[in-house]
Amino acid sequence: GMAVVHMAEDPTLRRAVALKVMRGPMADDPEWKRRFHQEATTVARLGHHQIVQLYDSGSEAGTEYLVMEF
């Protein structure tokens, strides 16, 4: 896959979250970055109990990430 998922803690709300981070050479490819953020846009528009909720997305120090419910 294009990313790796880690269990993390939201320090503000003190809850477990899934942190999805782009990895490897895909992280430097503008097309893969576009697809990664398209996934965020798509998930954010969906609302269903069997689909994880997206809390945040962005880029930090050149690393693209999604923060989702765990």
Helices and strands as residue ranges (DSSP letters): E 3-10, E 15-22, G 24-28, H 30-45, E 54-60, E 63-69
